[in-house]
């Protein structure tokens, strides 16, 4: 997830081939980013009237891990692919947990 793209110099369209996206951030930075973005997404979901569900809380993180690690073939990236897939899983869990927490707090208010 990117908020914006800043490119020094000219840009053009890639007609064919692969674009490699290298992540040069530490696990600590990645988890901090996941925490920030999961908070923002939970607020957005609350605003849209989304309700938390136990099934989504349990299955969504694991489903997202499988989506990235197997379906998107991040297993081919070795340890880095596993770590990234796990961070997606953590982000997914944090989003659902924060949605649940936000609605619990709204019920008390």
N, C-alpha and C positions, 0 to 999 in steps of 0.2 A: 504494500500500500504506500503510495507516494502522494504527498500533498501537492507537490509541484516538481517540475523538471527544469533544471538550469543547465544549459549547454553553452560552454564558451566556444564561439565560432559558428560556422555554418552547419546546417543539418540537411539531410536528404532522406529519401525513401529507400529502404532495403528491399530490392525486388525478390531476391532469393538468398538462401543460406540461413545461418543461425546467428542469433545475437546472444552472447553469453552475458549473464548478469552476475557479476561478482559481488559478494557481500563481504565487505571488509570491516565488520563490526564484531565486537566481542560478545560472548554469551551474556555478560552482564548488561551490555547496551541493548541487546536483542530483547531480553526479558523486560527491561525498563520500557522499551518501545511497545512491547506487547501489553504491558500494564496500562500505559497511557492510551493506546488505541482501543483496548477493551473497555476502558471507562467511557471514552467518547462514543463507542458503538452502543453500549448499554443505555446511555442517555438518549441516543437517537431511537433505539427500540422502544424505550418508555414513551417518548414523544409520539411514536407511531401507534401506541396502544398495544404493543406486543406483550403477551403474558409468558412468564417462564413456565417450563414444564420439566418434570422429573426425567421423563424419557429423553428430552433434548439435552438436559444437563449431563446425563450419563452417556448417551450415544453420540452426540454431536462432536465432542472432542476426539473420541476414538475414530469416528467416521472421517473427520478431517485429517487425522494422522494417516489413515489408510489411503485417502484421496491423494495426498501429496507423496507419501512414501512409495505406494504401489502404483496407483493409476497414473500419476505424473512422473513416475519412475525416478524419484529422488534417491532410491536405493542404489542407483548407478553412481551416485556421487560419494558413496562410502559413508564414512563417519559424518561428514559435513551434511549430507542429505538426511541422515538420521536425526542429527541435532536440529536441523531446520524443521523437519516434520514434527518433531517433539515440541518445538516452540510454537508451531501452528496449533498443536493440540492444547498447549497451555493457554494460548490466546483465546481459543474457542471456549475452553472451560471457564476462564476468567470472565468472558463476556456473559455467558449464561449465569454464572454465580452472581455477578454484579447486577444483572437484570432481576434476578430473584431477590437480592438484597434491597434494591431500589423500590421494588413493589411492596416488599414487607414494610419498609419505612413509610411509604405512602399510605398503607393501610392503617398504620399507627397514628398518622397525622389527622 
